[in-house]
Amino acid sequence: EAGTAARTRHALLWAVAASLLLMLLPWFWPALSWLAWPQVMIATLVHELGHGFAALLSGGGFESLQVYADGSGVAHTHGHGGRWQRAWIAAGGPLGPPSVALVLFAAACRARLARMALCLIALLLGLALLIWVRNLVGAGLVVACAGITALVAWRAPALPAQAFTCFVAVQLCLATLSRLGDLFVRGARTGAGELASDTMQIAGNLGGPHWFWGSAIALVSAGVLFAGLALFLRGLGVRRGG
């Protein structure tokens, strides 16, 4: 039991190290900037799915999703619940990556839970591909993510599956931190044109300055990420097998 927990901790450390390496290398060698592109694309995909699932959870509709090669994206949703629902849908995007990271950190402490979480992600991505994704770049991204996730869940040994789950969680954490500035802008340029930022949409529906809502979402995101890390570390401490 102690040996298994130690190996899982090492897997987390390797996942963190690999994630930080992928983030830092482009800073020192600009020619390697392409290494950051997958992280940006995956973060955008989770962000836009966050808008869509927030709409569905609040009784609205999720019509379509597009992700563009420049790392931008747009989710087309609708709601009938008034200002609060529209604000909720707007907040669902920036809260998407830290929320998924929370689930993955909680699952990564046990191999069985890690596989279940990866299978659920693969199924949701498959559902997104069939119903909501509307452009070629987005479809290719979803197919790649779903295929890799399903393959790891199905074929990888226990420890690599846990390490991969940690790796994805850390990547989403870093993506959340790297995009904090987006919470304090008024507009967002996407492949579909210039749109109001998520926080401007929240401010337009609930009132107050957009930077107030950006600060609130940043604090909530930080709390969610810390909760995920705490769950992971606590899970290692009470682990009774994989």
C-alpha positions in Angstrom: 0.0 0.0 0.0 2.7 2.5 0.9 4.7 1.5 -2.1 1.7 2.0 -4.4 1.0 5.5 -2.9 4.7 6.4 -3.3 4.6 5.4 -7.0 1.4 7.4 -7.5 3.1 10.5 -6.0 6.0 10.0 -8.3 3.6 9.8 -11.2 2.1 13.1 -10.2 5.6 14.7 -10.0 6.4 13.4 -13.4 3.1 14.8 -14.7 3.8 18.2 -13.2 7.4 18.2 -14.5 6.3 17.3 -18.0 3.6 19.9 -17.9 5.9 22.7 -16.7 8.5 21.6 -19.3 5.9 22.0 -22.1 5.0 25.4 -20.8 8.5 26.7 -20.2 10.4 25.4 -23.3 8.7 27.8 -25.8 9.8 30.8 -23.6 13.4 29.8 -23.9 13.3 28.5 -27.4 10.6 30.3 -29.5 11.1 27.8 -32.3 9.4 25.3 -29.9 6.3 27.5 -29.5 4.2 24.8 -31.3 4.5 22.7 -28.1 2.1 25.0 -26.4 -0.5 24.7 -29.2 -2.1 21.4 -28.0 -2.6 22.9 -24.5 -4.2 26.0 -25.9 -6.5 24.0 -28.2 -7.6 21.6 -25.5 -8.2 24.4 -23.0 -10.4 26.1 -25.7 -12.3 22.9 -26.3 -13.0 22.5 -22.6 -13.9 26.2 -22.2 -16.5 26.0 -25.0 -17.9 22.8 -23.8 -18.2 24.5 -20.4 -20.5 27.0 -22.0 -22.6 24.3 -23.7 -23.0 22.1 -20.7 -23.8 25.1 -18.5 -26.6 25.9 -20.9 -27.9 22.3 -20.8 -27.7 22.1 -17.0 -29.8 25.3 -16.7 -32.5 24.1 -19.0 -31.2 25.9 -22.1 -30.0 24.6 -25.4 -26.5 23.8 -26.8 -26.7 24.3 -30.5 -23.1 24.0 -31.9 -19.4 24.4 -31.1 -16.5 25.5 -33.2 -12.8 25.5 -32.4 -10.3 27.3 -34.7 -6.7 26.7 -35.4 -5.6 30.0 -33.8 -6.8 28.7 -30.4 -10.1 30.6 -30.3 -13.5 29.0 -30.2 -17.2 29.8 -29.9 -20.2 27.9 -28.5 -23.7 28.7 -29.7 -26.2 28.4 -26.9 -29.6 29.7 -26.0 -31.6 30.0 -22.8 -35.1 30.9 -21.6 -34.3 31.6 -17.9 -33.5 35.3 -18.2 -30.4 37.2 -17.0 -29.3 34.7 -14.4 -29.3 31.9 -16.8 -27.3 33.9 -19.4 -24.8 34.9 -16.8 -24.5 31.3 -15.7 -23.8 30.1 -19.3 -21.2 32.8 -19.7 -19.4 31.8 -16.5 -19.5 28.1 -17.5 -16.7 28.7 -20.0 -13.9 30.0 -17.8 -15.0 27.6 -15.0 -14.9 24.6 -17.3 -11.1 23.8 -17.3 -10.7 24.1 -13.4 -13.9 22.0 -12.9 -12.6 19.2 -15.1 -9.2 19.4 -13.4 -11.0 19.0 -10.0 -12.7 15.8 -11.2 -9.4 14.4 -12.7 -7.4 15.2 -9.5 -10.0 13.5 -7.4 -10.0 10.4 -9.7 -6.2 10.2 -10.2 -5.5 8.8 -6.7 -7.0 5.4 -7.7 -6.4 3.5 -11.0 -10.1 2.4 -11.3 -11.4 5.9 -10.8 -8.8 7.3 -13.2 -10.0 4.9 -15.9 -13.6 5.7 -15.2 -13.0 9.4 -15.5 -11.1 9.0 -18.8 -13.8 6.8 -20.2 -16.4 9.4 -19.2 -14.4 12.1 -21.0 -14.0 10.0 -24.1 -17.8 9.3 -24.2 -18.7 13.0 -23.7 -16.2 14.0 -26.5 -17.8 11.4 -28.7 -21.2 12.8 -27.9 -19.9 16.3 -28.7 -18.5 15.2 -32.0 -21.9 13.6 -33.1 -24.1 16.4 -31.9 -22.4 19.8 -31.5 -19.0 20.1 -33.3 -19.5 22.0 -36.6 -16.1 22.6 -38.1 -13.2 20.5 -39.4 -10.6 21.8 -36.9 -12.9 21.2 -34.0 -13.8 17.7 -35.2 -10.2 16.7 -35.7 -9.3 18.0 -32.2 -12.2 16.1 -30.6 -11.4 12.9 -32.5 -7.7 13.1 -31.4 -8.6 13.8 -27.7 -11.3 11.2 -27.5 -9.1 8.5 -29.2 -6.1 9.1 -27.0 -8.2 9.3 -23.8 -10.1 6.1 -24.7 -6.8 4.3 -25.6 -5.2 5.2 -22.3 -8.3 4.2 -20.3 -8.6 0.8 -22.1 -5.0 -0.3 -22.7 -2.6 1.5 -20.4 -1.4 -0.1 -17.2 -2.7 1.4 -13.9 0.2 3.7 -13.1 0.5 5.3 -16.6 -3.3 5.7 -16.6 -3.1 7.6 -13.4 -0.1 9.6 -14.6 -2.0 10.6 -17.7 -5.0 11.7 -15.7 -2.7 13.8 -13.5 -1.0 15.2 -16.6 -4.3 16.3 -18.2 -5.4 17.9 -14.8 -2.2 19.8 -14.5 -2.4 21.0 -18.1 -5.9 22.3 -17.5 -4.6 24.0 -14.3 -1.8 25.7 -16.2 -4.2 26.7 -19.0 -6.5 28.3 -16.4 -3.6 30.3 -14.9 -2.3 31.4 -18.3 -5.8 32.7 -19.3 -6.5 34.7 -16.2 -6.0 37.9 -18.2 -8.9 37.0 -20.5 -11.2 37.5 -17.5 -10.4 41.2 -17.5 -10.9 42.2 -21.1 -14.0 43.6 -22.7 -13.9 41.7 -26.0 -12.6 38.4 -27.4 -11.5 37.9 -31.0 -12.4 34.5 -32.4 -12.5 32.8 -35.7 -16.2 33.9 -35.8 -15.4 37.6 -35.3 -15.2 39.9 -32.3 -17.4 39.0 -29.4 -18.1 40.4 -25.9 -15.9 38.6 -23.4 -17.5 36.2 -20.9 -17.1 38.6 -18.0 -18.7 41.5 -20.1 -21.6 39.2 -20.8 -22.0 38.5 -17.1 -21.8 42.2 -16.3 -24.3 43.0 -19.0 -26.8 40.6 -17.4 -26.1 41.0 -13.7 -24.7 44.5 -13.5 -21.4 45.7 -12.1 -18.0 46.1 -13.8 -16.6 43.3 -15.8 -13.4 43.3 -13.7 -15.4 42.5 -10.6 -16.8 39.3 -12.2 -13.4 38.5 -13.6 -12.0 38.7 -10.1 -14.8 36.5 -8.7 -14.3 33.8 -11.4 -10.5 33.9 -10.8 -11.1 33.4 -7.0 -13.5 30.5 -7.7 -11.2 28.9 -10.2 -8.3 29.1 -7.7 -10.5 27.5 -5.0 -11.6 24.7 -7.3 -8.0 24.0 -8.3 -6.8 23.9 -4.6 -9.8 21.7 -3.8 -8.7 19.3 -6.5 -5.1 19.1 -5.3 -6.4 18.6 -1.7 -8.6 15.8 -2.8 -5.8 14.2 -4.7 -3.4 14.3 -1.7 -6.0 13.2 0.7 -6.9 10.3 -1.6 -3.3 9.2 -1.6 -3.3 9.2 2.2 -6.3 7.0 2.6 -5.6 4.8 -0.4 -6.5 1.1 0.0 -5.6 -0.3 -3.4 -6.2 0.3 -7.0 
